[in-house]
Structures are given as structure tokens and as C-alpha cells.
Amino acid sequence: MGNRRRAGLSIFAKDHPLTGNLTASPWPAAYLFDLDGTLVDSLPDLAEALDELLAEDGFAPLGAETVRGMIGHGVEKLVQRGLAARGVVYADAGLAEAVDRFRSLYEPRAARLTRLYPGVEPVIAALRAGRVPMAVCTNKPEAPSHVILDQLGLTGWFGAVIGGDHGPPKKPAPDLVLAAAAALGVAPRDCLFVGDSGADVGAARAAGVPVVVVRYGYTSVPAAELGADAVIDDFGGLAGVVADLAGRLTEPAR
């Protein structure tokens, strides 16, 4: 399947219609993407690893739909929330040990069931064909982020992969977003962030980066209530939103 995905990604040439739609305006000069819940559906692998961790300690599994609402603030929060759902609250040392065990369960299989969301593949292929800089900006640690991108045939597609272990603090603080923009050599105001959560919106806002959220992500808060500049049902709607935002954000002040 990995070979099939890699072959599929290669078919988008520089004259693909999406390329012109997404690069017709000088803004944005770069795209910053969240990973989990935005580019990829990683819920099946995350939920299985968390349930395995709970099983090791004698607890019943939570199931994917319960875990869905726990994703988005980094692995520590995911493990903490999973344990709390079973009535377990660890002190710092105990939580750190549980996080280490979770990572040992999750990272070797981080891309076993994880897939790109429908519509993502042609958009990022078109941006790559148009030589538009892209970065991944995620609260997920960088090692499993790279594993996922590699297994999906996307190694080298992004100019930077900034993960939650890049340096504190994580999103919704602006630090990771600013680091991603800096890694691409693009001013924050000239980037567009695409995410799925309140943490993404908060981080982008604090960094001075316009932000779009997808409606299908993991947040329990309705996407329209997150305070983003725009909401899209899927990546197929990104070109239209970009055209609208470019007009609004680059029009001369009156």
C-alpha cells in the first residue's frame, strides 16, 4: 500500500489545475499544517496504543470515539486524560513513566492504521508542484511524525516538521508556529495555518498567522466556534477560502 500511495502522489504535475488555484495570489507565501486531525487520521493507532497502556495496568479500554476528544494537546495530555478517564491521577514521575510506556507502544506502529484524509493528497501535491513552502506544526513528538510522513510517502515534502518536543511550550502557545515559519524563512503574517482545534487557532492567533480549521477534526468544540478566519469541510475547499482570505488580508487599508 505504501508503494501505491507513493506512486499516486507523483501524478500531480506543475500544470495540475489545483496548482494554479492555490498559487494565483502571492499570499500565502507558505502553508503550516497541523498533523493529527488535519492532514492525517491517526485516531486508530493512537486509540489502540492508549487502550494497550490501560490494559497493562488492568483497566478496560476506552475505544476510539472516547479517545477522539482527548487528542490535540500532545502525548502527555493524551495519556493523562486517558488515565483520568479510568480514575487514575499520577504525580509527575508516575505520569512521565506512563508517557514513556505509551510512546514505546505507539511509536513503532504510528502509521499502521493512520491515513491521509480524503482530499489532502491532491492539495499538498499541487502546493509542492507549485514550489510553495510547507511545514508540519504539531504537538505530536517529531519522531512519530516523521514515521507517519515516511510511511505515507511524504518524506521531503515539507520544509520543516516541528513537533511538540521541539521545545516548550506546545500549542496553543505560539512558539511552535513561529518556529515553523522561521524554519521556512517566511514572516508569520505571510503564512496560513491549517488545523482542527482550539489549540491550533490559539497558537496561530498568538503568532500573528491567519488560520483555517477543518470541520472533520478531533475537537469536541464545533469548528465554527473555534474563532478561525474560515472553516472548510475538507481540503477541497481550501483554494476558495485562500482566494477570499488573500483578498481580505492584502487589500489596501482605507
N, C-alpha and C positions, 0 to 999 in steps of 0.2 A: 504493500500500500504506500510505503514511503516513496518508492520509485515512481508510482503513479502520480502522487502529489507533486513530486519534483518536476516530472515531465509536464504536468498540467500548468504549473506556474510559469513555464518557459514560453508558453504560446503567445503571451501578450507583448506585441512588438510596440515600437515607439509610435506607430500610427493607429494604435487601438483607440476607438472613439472616447473611451473614458479618460485617456491621457490629456486630450485637448480640453475636455470639460473641467478637469481638476487643475490644469496648469494655465488656463486662459488669463488669469489675473496674477500679478506679481505677489499678491497676498493670498494665502500664507506662503512664506518662504520655506517653511518646514512644518512637518507634522510630528506631534508627540502622541503616542498611543499607550493607553493602559493595556495590560495583557489579559488577566483573568476577567471574564465577563464582558470584554470588549473585542479583542481580537480572537481569543480562544475560549471555548467552553471546557474548562478544566475541572468542573464540578465532579464528574465521575471519579477521577483519580484522587482528588482531594478528599472526597467523602469516604472512599474506600480506605484510604490511609488513616483518616481520623477514626473510623469505626474499628480498624485493626488496633489502633492505640488503645481505645476504650476496652476492647476485648481482652487485651493483655492485662488490664487492671480489673477484669471481671465485670465490666459494665456492658449493658445492652447497646446495640448500635443505634445511631441517630437517624441514619438514612439520608439520602441525597437532598431531599427537599428541605429538611431541617437544617442541614449544613449550608445550604444555599445562602441563607440570610446571615451567616457567620463570616463570609468571605469579604475581603476588601481592605483590611487594616493590617495585613501582614500575618506571618505564620504564628507569631506569639499570641496575637489576639484570637486567631482561629482556634488554637489549642486551648487557650484559656476559656473561650466561650464553649467549646465542646465539653470540656471537663465540668464547667459550671452547670451545663445542662443536665449533668448527671450528679449534681450536688457536691462536686469536688472543687475546693478552692485551695490552691497551693501557695505557699510563700515563694519568694523569688527563686530560691535554689531548687525547690521542687518543680516549679514551672519550667525553669531552664532545662532540667533533666527531661521533663516530658516533651519539651520542644525538640530536644536533641533526638529523642526516640521517634518522634513524629517524622522528623526530617530523614532519619535512616530508613523509615518505612516508605516515605513518599518519593524522595529524590530518585531512587533507582527506577521507579516506574512512572515518573512525572508525565510522560507523554504516551502511556499505554492506551488510554481511552480518550485523551484530550484531542480536540479537533478545532480547526478554524470554523468560525461561524459562517453560515451562508452569506455570500456577498463580499466577504473580506478579501478573498483571494484576488479577484479582478481589480479591486481598488488599489491594493498595495502594489500589485504588479504594474498597474498603469502609472502610479507615482514613481516607481523605480525606473520604468521606461522613460519617464519624463525627467529623470535625474533630480527629483525633488527629495531633499534630505528628510529622513525619517528616523525617529528614535523610539524605543520602548521605554516607558517610565512606569515602573510597577513597584508595589510594596512587597512582591514576592522576592525572595533571595535571588541573586544573579545566577547561581549555578543551575538550579532547575529551570530558570527562564531560558538559559542557553540550551539546555537539553531539549526543551519543548520546541524552540525555534529550529534547532538542528533536525529533529525528527520530522518536522513539517516542511523541511527543505528550504528554510528561510535564513540559514546562516549567511551572514554577509549582506543581507538586505537592509539592515538597519545600521545607521552610522554610529549608534550607541545603544547599549542596553543598560539602563540604570535601575538597579534593584534596591530593595529595602535594606540590604546590608551594605549599600554603597557608603552610608554614613548617616547617622541620625540627624534630624528626626524624619520619620516617614510622612507620607501624605496623610492628613490634609495640610501639613506644613509645606511651604513652597520649595524646600531645599532640593528635592529630587527633580522637580520640574525645572528649576533653574540650572541644575547640573546637566540635565539632558539638553537644554537649549545651548548651554555653553559648550558641551561636547560637539554639537553640530556647528558651532560658530555663528549662531543666529540669535539676534536680540529676542527676548521673550515676547515682546509685542508683535513680532513678525511671525510667531509660531501659532499653530492651532492645536489645542489639546483635545483628544477624543477619549472619553472614558465612560464609566457607567455608574458612578457612585457619588455620594456627597463628599467623600474624601477626595475624589478627583476634582470636583468642582471647587472645593475649598482650596486645594493646592494650586490649581490654575489661577483662581482669582487672586490669591496671595502673591503669586509670581507675576501677575500682570499679563496673563496669557488668556486670550479668548478660548471658550470651552464649549464643546458639543457633547451631549450624552446620548447613548443608545438606549432604546426603550427595553431591550431584551436582557439587560444585565442582572446582576445578583442583588442589587439593593432592594430593601423592603419598602423604601420610600418611592412613590410614583415618580418616574423620570421627570415629568412636567413640573414637579415640586422641588427639584434639586437646585434651581436657580441658574441653570446653564444658559448660554446665549441661544442655543437651539437644541431640539430633540429630534433624533431620527429613528425611524422604525428599524432600519437596517443600513448597512454600508452603502446600499444602492442610492440612498437619499443624500449622501454626503456632498456630491457635486452641486446639487441645487442649493443646499444650505451654505456651502462655501461661496457660491456666487452672490447670494444675498448678504452674507456677512462681509464679504470683501467690499461690496458697495457701501454698506453702512459704516464700516470701520475706516475706510480710506477716503470717504467723501470730505471735501474741504470744510473746515469749521465756518459757521456763519456768524 
